[in-house]
Amino acid sequence: MGLGGIHPIQLIIVLVLVLLFFGGRGKISAMMTDLASGVKSFRKGLQDEEEDDKPASSEPKKLNSKGEPINVTPSKDETKV
């Protein structure tokens, strides 16, 4: 028996876990930082896709005096002078 009923193997396991979580040159904190930046870039990518899905023309259509839409695109039949 070890210290107060704690076996040496249990003490070693606890020390290894403490080193993993709080020590070891910040491996866990570096992994968590990488995970957070990955989640942040994923969310930003989702927002960019949602903005791309919006219609490009947000301007209202031009109407003539009769209330009909005006064709503002040039037709192919017109020739330049």
C-alpha positions as CSV (number, residue, x, y, z in Angstrom):
1,M,0.0,0.0,0.0
2,G,1.1,3.5,-0.7
3,L,0.2,6.8,0.9
4,G,-3.2,6.5,2.7
5,G,-4.6,3.8,0.6
6,I,-3.4,5.2,-2.8
7,H,-1.5,2.7,-4.8
8,P,1.6,3.9,-6.7
9,I,0.0,3.1,-10.1
10,Q,-2.9,5.3,-9.2
11,L,-0.6,8.1,-8.3
12,I,1.3,7.8,-11.6
13,I,-1.9,7.8,-13.6
14,V,-3.1,11.0,-11.8
15,L,0.3,12.7,-12.4
16,V,0.2,11.8,-16.1
17,L,-3.3,13.2,-16.4
18,V,-2.2,16.4,-14.6
19,L,0.8,16.8,-16.9
20,L,-1.4,16.3,-20.0
21,F,-4.0,18.9,-18.9
22,F,-1.8,21.5,-17.3
23,G,1.8,20.9,-18.4
24,G,3.7,19.3,-21.2
25,R,4.6,22.6,-23.0
26,G,1.0,23.6,-23.5
27,K,0.1,20.8,-25.9
28,I,-3.6,20.7,-24.7
29,S,-3.9,24.5,-24.8
30,A,-2.4,24.5,-28.3
31,M,-4.8,21.9,-29.5
32,M,-7.7,23.8,-28.0
33,T,-6.5,27.0,-29.7
34,D,-6.3,25.2,-33.0
35,L,-9.8,23.7,-32.5
36,A,-11.3,27.1,-31.7
37,S,-9.7,28.7,-34.7
38,G,-11.0,25.9,-36.9
39,V,-14.6,26.4,-35.6
40,K,-14.3,30.1,-36.1
41,S,-13.2,29.7,-39.7
42,F,-15.9,27.1,-40.3
43,R,-18.6,29.5,-39.1
44,K,-17.1,32.3,-41.2
45,G,-17.3,30.0,-44.2
46,L,-20.9,29.3,-43.6
47,Q,-21.7,33.0,-43.3
48,D,-19.9,33.7,-46.6
49,E,-21.9,31.0,-48.3
50,E,-25.2,32.5,-47.0
51,E,-24.1,35.9,-48.4
52,D,-23.4,34.3,-51.8
53,D,-26.8,32.7,-51.9
54,K,-28.6,36.1,-51.7
55,P,-29.8,37.5,-55.0
56,A,-27.2,39.8,-56.7
57,S,-29.7,42.5,-57.8
58,S,-31.2,44.1,-54.8
59,E,-32.2,47.2,-56.8
60,P,-35.9,47.7,-57.5
61,K,-37.0,47.2,-61.1
62,K,-37.5,50.3,-63.1
63,L,-41.1,50.9,-64.3
64,N,-42.4,53.0,-67.1
65,S,-45.4,55.3,-66.8
66,K,-47.8,52.4,-67.4
67,G,-46.3,50.4,-64.5
68,E,-44.7,47.9,-66.8
69,P,-41.0,46.9,-66.3
70,I,-38.5,48.5,-68.7
71,N,-36.1,46.3,-70.5
72,V,-32.7,47.8,-69.8
73,T,-30.6,45.0,-71.4
74,P,-29.5,45.7,-75.0
75,S,-31.0,43.3,-77.6
76,K,-28.7,41.4,-79.9
77,D,-30.5,42.8,-83.1
78,E,-29.4,46.4,-82.5
79,T,-26.5,47.5,-84.6
80,K,-24.0,50.2,-83.5
81,V,-23.7,53.3,-85.7
